[in-house]
Amino acid sequence: MRYRLDVNGEMREADVPASTTLLDVLREDFGLTGSHLGCGHGACGACYVLVDSEPAASCTMSVEEAEGRHIVTVEGLAPAGSLHPVQQAFVDGDAMQCGACTTGMVISTVSLLMKNPHPAEGEILDAMSPHLCRCGAYGRVVKAVQSVRGVAL
């Protein structure tokens, strides 16, 4: 079937079976490889994208479920050649090591700050709880998020 998806503010089409995951369409059909396949069950956070401004596991969402919704990937957070303030905070705060979890954590941080520009440490930790960071960079992630509290997104 042919699906029309609003991805990063652009209407795109994919001719795939209804059961195809949003992650597969983003990576394979649209070339947006920022979201990663981790566990394949929505339990690690590596594949997170914003769906209608909420973080969502793209590895468990079908393309059929995604149709008609506004999807933002990590690539869509900032114009080409620049970084979103959250992305820059992660870089500046050395809040990543291997990078497997980083895009998902950035997505969850953007969603958190859109809802609550001044989250407390506990709220930051709650927002990061779906994300598995094998490198243990959680402390630096919290500091990076704290550094952009109140910044206009």
Secondary structure, DSSP 8 states (H G I E B T S, - for coil): -EEEEEETTEEEEEE--TT-BHHHIIIIIT---SS--SSSSSSS-TTEEEETTEEEETTTSBHHHHTTSEEE-GGGSS-TTS--HHHHHHHHTT--SS-TTHHHHHHHHHHHHHH-SS--HHHHHHHHTT---TT--HHHHHHHHHHTTT---
